[in-house]
Amino acid sequence: MDADEFADGPGKIAPYDGLPYYRPDSLPPDVAYTDDLLRVYGDAQYALGRLATLHRNLDNQNLLIAPFVVREAAMSSQIEGTNVTVSDIILHDIDRSPERGAADSTDVREAYNYVDAIRQGFERVADGGITVELLCELHGTLLSDTRGDDARPGELREDPVYIGSPDGSAATARFVPANPDTIDLLLDQLVSYVNSGSYPPLIDVAITHYQFETIHPFYDGNGRLGRVLMMLQLYDAGLLPEPYLYLSAYFNRHRQQYLDFLLEVSRDGAWEQWITFVLNAIAEQAIDAYDCGVQLQSLQEQYRSRYPNRPAARDVVDHLFEAPYLTATRAIEATGRSRQAVYDAIDALEADGIVRQIAGEERYRVYEAPEILDVVASP
């Protein structure tokens, strides 16, 4: 890392063990409310507000939460270089499932951990707010039983890390985050700012995401945890009633910009460019999530209307929106209906083209709901 490139950034180059490390300044930065920033802020606020209305007419909130969380997990995993799909994650819990896509079992476990971390995070924030302890717990969840085990899940790093280094050395690194002796203090300061803030919540989400990724407090999983933290902040601020917003899809589509803009804040103090990028991500993904939610609700109403006098079939339809891959055993568990009622319901759904069999024999069949999957799997 060339220390001279960071002379104008909102931080300092602090030598440690003979090497230059970047230590970001304490928050908040000085952010100018330009016309462009205010415009995109308004777009993001409106889109997020509309998204927050999705759950108003739902009897079962999980009908939307489950698909949205899985979408976010798949996109977040792909950012980390895996080939995990929505189908891979949904099939994770189905015994004797049909062959998955290009993902291996470790990739799927990693993505499924992301699902667990989101659910855990929302529950814990509702009970006790955002703390350093919570971030460490969520990090432990994200990296549990995966290739990240050797990265000491749940523990702050005690060694340097080099980002964007072709040969793994500090000299060729694109960026060298803060030295490990300062991690505790920097993370404490960051969480204190998360819980107080100086700007409107949407702007603070962008600011604190930069700070978290720049501190890089863990050996691995910082990107995943940073994206979870963004959703937790929106939830804690009352802007996101459930985990409906999945920013990973946007960051994945604009991956190079994401990395470049983070670095340009450190090098040049380019806060407006970075905040605008994040606000655009929130606006675009909130619009997409709203459209997805409306499609899912419409599809559910269409399916349920076909079975006005068949409560078991309607219950199995509802179960499909939580788990678009279906087995009779799982449907019996989820609905509480008798075995025969569920078998009859699945036969009716198959005859109507709502589900189709993709694997299994007489005693163990796996079905998929193609129209639901088409909506959920769209990036």
C-alpha positions as CSV (number, residue, x, y, z in Angstrom):
1,M,0.0,0.0,0.0
2,D,1.3,3.4,-1.0
3,A,0.9,5.6,2.1
4,D,1.1,8.8,0.0
5,E,-2.2,8.0,-1.8
6,F,-4.1,8.4,1.5
7,A,-2.7,11.8,2.5
8,D,-6.1,13.6,1.8
9,G,-8.4,10.9,3.2
10,P,-10.5,11.0,6.4
11,G,-7.9,9.0,8.4
12,K,-4.3,8.6,9.2
13,I,-1.5,6.3,8.2
14,A,-0.3,4.8,11.4
15,P,2.9,2.7,11.2
16,Y,2.8,-0.6,13.0
17,D,5.6,-3.2,13.1
18,G,7.3,-1.3,10.3
19,L,4.3,-1.2,7.9
20,P,1.8,1.5,7.1
21,Y,-1.8,0.9,8.3
22,Y,-4.9,3.0,7.6
23,R,-6.8,4.2,10.7
24,P,-10.1,5.9,9.9
25,D,-11.0,9.1,11.7
26,S,-13.8,8.9,14.3
27,L,-17.3,9.5,13.1
28,P,-19.1,11.6,12.0
29,P,-17.5,13.0,8.9
30,D,-18.5,16.4,7.4
31,V,-21.1,15.6,4.8
32,A,-22.4,18.3,2.5
33,Y,-26.1,18.2,1.6
34,T,-25.8,18.7,-2.1
35,D,-28.8,18.8,-4.4
36,D,-27.8,15.4,-5.9
37,L,-27.5,13.8,-2.5
38,L,-30.8,15.2,-1.3
39,R,-32.5,13.9,-4.5
40,V,-31.3,10.3,-4.1
41,Y,-32.0,10.5,-0.4
42,G,-35.6,11.3,-1.1
43,D,-35.8,8.5,-3.6
44,A,-34.4,6.0,-1.1
45,Q,-36.7,7.2,1.7
46,Y,-39.8,6.9,-0.5
47,A,-38.9,3.5,-1.8
48,L,-38.1,2.1,1.6
49,G,-41.3,3.6,3.0
50,R,-43.4,1.9,0.4
51,L,-41.6,-1.4,1.0
52,A,-42.4,-1.2,4.7
53,T,-46.2,-1.3,3.8
54,L,-45.9,-4.8,2.3
55,H,-46.6,-6.7,5.6
56,R,-49.8,-4.8,6.5
57,N,-52.2,-7.2,4.9
58,L,-50.4,-10.4,5.7
59,D,-51.7,-13.0,8.2
60,N,-48.3,-14.8,8.2
61,Q,-45.3,-12.4,8.0
62,N,-43.0,-15.3,7.1
63,L,-44.7,-15.7,3.7
64,L,-42.5,-12.8,2.6
65,I,-39.7,-12.9,5.1
66,A,-38.6,-16.4,4.1
67,P,-38.2,-15.7,0.3
68,F,-36.5,-12.3,0.9
69,V,-34.0,-13.7,3.4
70,V,-33.1,-16.5,1.0
71,R,-32.6,-14.1,-1.9
72,E,-30.3,-12.0,0.2
73,A,-28.3,-15.0,1.4
74,A,-27.8,-16.2,-2.2
75,M,-26.6,-12.8,-3.4
76,S,-24.4,-12.3,-0.4
77,S,-22.8,-15.7,-1.0
78,Q,-22.2,-14.9,-4.6
79,I,-20.3,-11.8,-3.7
80,E,-17.9,-14.0,-1.8
81,G,-17.2,-16.0,-4.9
82,T,-19.6,-18.9,-4.6
83,N,-22.1,-20.2,-7.1
84,V,-24.9,-20.7,-4.6
85,T,-28.4,-20.2,-5.9
86,V,-31.8,-19.6,-4.2
87,S,-32.7,-23.2,-5.0
88,D,-29.5,-24.5,-3.3
89,I,-30.4,-22.8,-0.1
90,I,-34.1,-23.8,0.0
91,L,-33.1,-27.4,-0.8
92,H,-30.5,-27.4,2.0
93,D,-32.9,-28.9,4.6
94,I,-34.6,-31.4,2.3
95,D,-33.3,-34.9,2.9
96,R,-32.4,-36.8,-0.3
97,S,-32.8,-33.7,-2.3
98,P,-32.2,-33.7,-6.0
99,E,-28.8,-32.6,-7.3
100,R,-28.1,-28.9,-6.6
101,G,-26.4,-26.4,-8.9
102,A,-22.7,-25.6,-9.1
103,A,-22.4,-24.9,-5.3
104,D,-20.7,-27.4,-3.0
105,S,-21.9,-28.3,0.4
106,T,-19.6,-25.7,2.1
107,D,-21.0,-22.9,-0.1
108,V,-24.5,-23.9,0.8
109,R,-23.7,-24.1,4.6
110,E,-22.1,-20.6,4.3
111,A,-25.2,-19.2,2.7
112,Y,-27.5,-20.9,5.2
113,N,-25.5,-19.4,8.0
114,Y,-26.3,-16.0,6.5
115,V,-30.0,-16.8,6.7
116,D,-29.5,-17.8,10.4
117,A,-27.5,-14.6,11.1
118,I,-30.2,-12.4,9.7
119,R,-33.0,-14.0,11.8
120,Q,-30.8,-14.0,14.9
121,G,-29.8,-10.4,14.4
122,F,-33.4,-9.1,14.0
123,E,-34.4,-11.0,17.2
124,R,-31.5,-9.8,19.2
125,V,-31.8,-6.1,18.1
126,A,-35.4,-6.1,19.1
127,D,-34.4,-7.3,22.6
128,G,-31.2,-5.3,23.2
129,G,-30.0,-3.1,20.4
130,I,-26.8,-3.3,18.4
131,T,-23.7,-4.1,20.5
132,V,-20.1,-5.3,19.9
133,E,-21.1,-8.6,21.5
134,L,-23.9,-9.0,19.1
135,L,-21.6,-8.4,16.1
136,C,-19.2,-11.1,17.4
137,E,-22.1,-13.5,17.9
138,L,-23.4,-13.0,14.4
139,H,-19.9,-13.4,13.0
140,G,-19.7,-16.7,14.8
141,T,-23.0,-17.7,13.2
142,L,-21.8,-16.7,9.8
143,L,-18.6,-18.7,9.9
144,S,-19.8,-21.7,11.8
145,D,-19.0,-25.1,10.2
146,T,-17.6,-23.5,7.0
147,R,-14.2,-22.9,5.4
148,G,-14.1,-19.8,7.7
149,D,-13.6,-22.0,10.8
150,D,-9.9,-21.3,10.8
151,A,-10.7,-17.5,10.8
152,R,-11.7,-17.8,14.5
153,P,-15.5,-17.2,14.2
154,G,-16.7,-14.6,16.7
155,E,-13.3,-13.3,17.6
156,L,-11.7,-10.0,16.6
157,R,-8.6,-10.3,14.6
158,E,-5.2,-10.1,16.3
159,D,-3.0,-10.0,13.2
160,P,-2.8,-7.7,10.1
161,V,-4.8,-8.4,7.0
162,Y,-3.9,-7.2,3.5
163,I,-6.8,-6.4,1.0
164,G,-6.3,-6.8,-2.7
165,S,-2.8,-8.2,-2.5
166,P,-1.9,-10.5,-5.4
167,D,0.9,-12.2,-3.5
168,G,-0.5,-11.8,0.0
169,S,2.0,-9.2,1.1
170,A,1.5,-5.7,2.6
171,A,3.7,-4.1,-0.2
172,T,1.3,-5.1,-3.0
173,A,-1.9,-4.7,-1.0
174,R,-4.5,-2.3,-2.4
175,F,-5.4,-1.4,1.2
176,V,-4.2,-2.3,4.7
177,P,-6.9,-1.8,7.4
178,A,-6.2,-0.6,10.9
179,N,-3.6,-2.4,12.9
180,P,-5.0,-5.1,15.3
181,D,-4.1,-3.3,18.5
182,T,-6.7,-0.6,17.7
183,I,-9.6,-2.9,16.7
184,D,-11.3,-3.0,20.1
185,L,-11.3,0.7,20.4
186,L,-12.4,1.4,16.8
187,L,-15.2,-1.1,17.0
188,D,-16.4,0.3,20.3
189,Q,-16.5,3.8,18.8
190,L,-18.3,2.6,15.7
191,V,-21.0,0.8,17.7
192,S,-21.4,3.9,19.9
193,Y,-22.0,5.9,16.7
194,V,-24.4,3.4,15.3
195,N,-26.5,3.8,18.4
196,S,-26.4,7.6,18.4
197,G,-25.7,8.9,14.9
198,S,-25.5,12.4,13.6
199,Y,-27.2,12.2,10.3
200,P,-30.6,10.8,9.1
201,P,-30.5,7.0,9.5
202,L,-30.2,6.2,5.7
203,I,-27.0,8.4,5.5
204,D,-25.7,6.9,8.7
205,V,-26.1,3.4,7.3
206,A,-23.8,4.4,4.4
207,I,-21.3,6.1,6.7
208,T,-21.1,3.2,9.2
209,H,-20.8,0.6,6.5
210,Y,-17.7,2.4,5.2
211,Q,-16.3,2.6,8.7
212,F,-17.0,-1.1,9.4
213,E,-15.4,-2.4,6.2
214,T,-12.4,0.0,6.7
215,I,-11.8,-1.2,10.2
216,H,-12.1,-4.8,8.9
217,P,-12.4,-6.2,12.5
218,F,-12.4,-9.9,11.7
219,Y,-10.2,-12.2,9.7
220,D,-12.9,-13.2,7.3
221,G,-16.6,-12.5,6.8
222,N,-16.4,-8.7,7.1
223,G,-18.4,-8.1,4.0
224,R,-21.2,-10.5,5.0
225,L,-21.4,-9.1,8.5
226,G,-21.3,-5.5,7.2
227,R,-24.3,-6.2,5.0
228,V,-26.2,-7.8,7.9
229,L,-25.4,-4.7,10.0
230,M,-26.9,-2.4,7.4
231,M,-30.3,-4.3,7.6
232,L,-30.1,-4.3,11.4
233,Q,-29.6,-0.5,11.5
234,L,-32.6,0.1,9.2
235,Y,-34.7,-2.2,11.4
236,D,-33.5,-0.5,14.6
237,A,-34.3,2.9,13.1
238,G,-37.9,1.7,12.4
239,L,-37.4,2.0,8.6
240,L,-37.5,-1.8,7.9
241,P,-40.2,-3.7,9.8
242,E,-38.9,-7.1,8.6
243,P,-35.8,-8.3,6.6
244,Y,-37.2,-7.4,3.2
245,L,-34.3,-5.4,1.8
246,Y,-31.4,-7.3,0.2
247,L,-28.6,-4.9,-0.8
248,S,-26.2,-7.7,-1.8
249,A,-27.8,-8.0,-5.2
250,Y,-26.9,-4.4,-6.0
251,F,-23.4,-4.6,-4.6
252,N,-22.9,-7.8,-6.6
253,R,-24.0,-6.1,-9.8
254,H,-21.8,-3.1,-9.1
255,R,-19.0,-4.9,-7.3
256,Q,-16.0,-2.9,-8.8
257,Q,-17.7,0.4,-8.1
258,Y,-18.5,-0.7,-4.6
259,L,-14.8,-1.5,-3.9
260,D,-13.5,1.6,-5.7
261,F,-15.9,4.0,-3.9
262,L,-14.9,2.5,-0.5
263,L,-11.3,3.1,-1.4
264,E,-11.9,6.6,-2.7
265,V,-13.4,7.7,0.7
266,S,-10.2,6.5,2.3
267,R,-8.0,8.2,-0.3
268,D,-9.8,11.4,-1.1
269,G,-12.7,11.8,1.4
270,A,-15.2,11.1,-1.4
271,W,-18.2,10.8,1.0
272,E,-20.8,12.2,-1.3
273,Q,-20.0,9.7,-4.0
274,W,-20.1,6.8,-1.5
275,I,-23.3,7.9,0.2
276,T,-25.0,8.4,-3.1
277,F,-24.0,5.0,-4.2
278,V,-25.5,3.4,-1.1
279,L,-28.7,5.4,-1.3
280,N,-29.1,4.3,-4.9
281,A,-28.6,0.7,-3.8
282,I,-31.3,1.1,-1.1
283,A,-33.8,2.8,-3.5
284,E,-33.3,0.3,-6.3
285,Q,-33.4,-2.8,-4.1
286,A,-36.4,-1.5,-2.2
287,I,-38.3,-1.0,-5.5
288,D,-37.3,-4.5,-6.6
289,A,-38.3,-6.0,-3.2
290,Y,-41.7,-4.3,-3.3
291,D,-42.4,-5.5,-6.8
292,C,-41.3,-9.0,-5.7
293,G,-43.5,-8.9,-2.7
294,V,-46.6,-7.7,-4.7
295,Q,-46.0,-10.6,-7.2
296,L,-45.8,-13.1,-4.4
297,Q,-48.9,-11.8,-2.7
298,S,-50.8,-11.8,-6.0
299,L,-49.7,-15.4,-6.8
300,Q,-50.7,-16.6,-3.3
301,E,-54.2,-15.1,-3.7
302,Q,-54.5,-16.7,-7.2
303,Y,-53.5,-20.1,-5.8
304,R,-55.7,-19.9,-2.7
305,S,-58.8,-18.8,-4.8
306,R,-58.7,-22.2,-6.7
307,Y,-59.5,-24.1,-3.5
308,P,-62.3,-22.2,-1.7
309,N,-63.6,-25.3,0.0
310,R,-60.4,-27.2,0.5
311,P,-58.6,-25.8,3.6
312,A,-55.8,-28.4,3.5
313,A,-54.9,-27.4,-0.1
314,R,-54.9,-23.7,0.9
315,D,-52.6,-24.5,3.8
316,V,-50.2,-26.4,1.5
317,V,-50.3,-23.4,-0.8
318,D,-49.3,-21.1,2.1
319,H,-46.5,-23.5,3.0
320,L,-45.2,-23.3,-0.6
321,F,-44.4,-19.6,-0.2
322,E,-42.2,-20.4,2.8
323,A,-40.6,-23.4,1.1
324,P,-41.0,-23.6,-2.7
325,Y,-39.5,-27.1,-2.6
326,L,-42.1,-29.4,-1.1
327,T,-42.2,-32.9,0.4
328,A,-45.3,-34.4,1.9
329,T,-43.5,-35.0,5.2
330,R,-42.6,-31.3,5.5
331,A,-46.1,-30.2,4.5
332,I,-47.7,-32.4,7.1
333,E,-45.4,-30.9,9.7
334,A,-46.0,-27.3,8.6
335,T,-49.8,-27.5,8.2
336,G,-50.8,-30.0,10.9
337,R,-53.1,-31.7,8.4
338,S,-53.5,-35.4,8.1
339,R,-51.3,-37.4,5.8
340,Q,-54.1,-38.2,3.5
341,A,-55.3,-34.6,3.3
342,V,-51.8,-33.4,2.4
343,Y,-51.4,-36.1,-0.2
344,D,-54.7,-35.2,-1.8
345,A,-53.8,-31.5,-1.7
346,I,-50.4,-32.1,-3.4
347,D,-52.2,-34.2,-6.1
348,A,-54.6,-31.2,-6.7
349,L,-51.7,-28.7,-6.8
350,E,-49.8,-30.9,-9.2
351,A,-52.8,-31.4,-11.5
352,D,-53.3,-27.6,-11.6
353,G,-49.6,-27.0,-12.5
354,I,-48.8,-25.2,-9.2
355,V,-46.2,-27.8,-8.3
356,R,-44.3,-30.4,-10.3
357,Q,-42.4,-33.4,-9.2
358,I,-38.6,-33.2,-9.7
359,A,-37.3,-36.2,-7.7
360,G,-38.1,-39.2,-5.7
361,E,-40.3,-42.3,-6.0
362,E,-43.6,-43.3,-4.6
363,R,-42.7,-43.0,-0.9
364,Y,-40.5,-39.9,-1.1
365,R,-41.2,-37.3,-3.7
366,V,-39.8,-33.8,-4.0
367,Y,-41.9,-31.1,-5.7
368,E,-41.1,-27.5,-6.8
369,A,-43.3,-24.5,-7.3
370,P,-41.9,-23.1,-10.5
371,E,-43.8,-19.8,-10.6
372,I,-42.9,-18.9,-7.0
373,L,-39.2,-19.8,-7.7
374,D,-39.2,-17.6,-10.8
375,V,-40.2,-14.6,-8.7
376,V,-37.9,-15.4,-5.7
377,A,-34.9,-16.2,-7.8
378,S,-35.0,-13.0,-9.9
379,P,-32.0,-10.9,-8.9
